[in-house]
Amino acid sequence: MANEKQTDGLHWVNKLDQLDSLPGASMPDKNSSWERLHGRLHEKRRRKNHGWYWAAACFLLLSAWPLLVKIKKQPVSLQNLVEQRQVPIQSIPAIVINPDMMPVITSKPPAKKEMAYHSLKHTPNPIEKNKIDPGEGMIAADSKADSTTTTMSGHGPDTAVALVAAMPAKKRLPVVHINELGKQEQENAKFASRTQWPAFQIRFLNQENNSGTSTAPVHTASDILQIKIPLKN
Amino acid sequence: MEIAKLVKEAKQGSTAAQKCLFDQLSDKMLLLCRRYVKNREDAEELLLDGFYKFFKNLPSFNYQGDPALYAWLKRIMVNECLMFLRKKNAFSMVTESAGEEMALEEAALNNLSAAEIFNMIVQLPVGYRTVFNLYAVEGMTHGEIACALGISEGTSKSQLSKARSLLQKMLAQKGTEYGKRKTN
């Protein structure tokens, strides 16, 4: 705006400035435009009436306040929720494990294990080669580490290896291969004769079963999935 | 009624005085808005927005004569128009270089009537028109224009040059031989 010099002497700018209206370019309806403008100018006064809405909102908040406080005072815990939602025991089905459905123990390793054996078989170590017995399968493969350490301990005065060798050997756990069918009668007899078989009792919602170990007559949802595993070694 | 008296009463909240001011100034301001915004409805809406700000801020305005009042109101309207154009992202500056540029001898415009000048300016593309209005009519510098429109000074200069060239072509088409051919 300060640069008035460039318009000095330019008559056309003054002409344009003094132009009040063009024919056909004036406002068609000044009154309606003024009404719109007047409405906008006094819109703020109308907005003051919105205080009623605020008052109503405050009233609702105050009336709902005791309820909100009551809800807030009650401690919400998982135990409370569980107690509130007690499920009748009859509605949950019982799961009974049939001993006949237990897996059958076989001595033959599965095909996957045989592949592991083959990979061991092709190892170039001649010492280990003699230790692996194809008939033993994974048992032989498991015993590989022990036999290797024993063999290595005799090779030189390596104290670390000697210490490892002096450590008591790990108790070998029986390897059970499932999904293999053996001789049915033999295996059944073997299974029946095994008195120290770990007893699995899966009880849902303290349901009474044959063992009679359940003593809790009140059934709640918190007792869901109790697994008792009495193991005797 | 005198403008000074109307302003005084409008400051005190007189709706009648406000309406009188609006009636007296609205046509002139509508023309100003239409120099920036081609669409008539948009220009009318901008006029109302400008008058709304004018009346809202009138109590804080220190009246020092009619020219000052006009200048203030003009400034409000121009700002409204620029805000509108910026919102519409209308400043798609035409950058293609014309094959030949013609320098406008602005004195040639003196021989035209105000309505003819107005119509020629309105026919310019929005970028040219805005820069030409701000520079040649409102008297702003290229720096001020660059700040107001968010463009560089170079762009402002080139837009003004192209606007002048286009106006010169229009003048040539009108049969007025006031243009002077410039060879680059």
Interface residues (C-beta under 8 A of the other chain):
Chain A: M1 A2 N3 E4 Q6 T7 L10 H11 W12 V13 K15 L16 D17 Q18 L19 D20 S21 L22 P23 A25 S26 M27 K30 S33 W34 R36 L37 H38 R40 L41
Chain B: T15 Q18 K19 F22 D23 S26 D27 K28 L30 L31 R34 E44 L47 L48 F51 Y52 F55 K56 A71 R75 E106 A107 L109 N110 L112 S113 A114 A115 I117 F118 Y135 A136 V137 E138 G139 M140 T141 E144
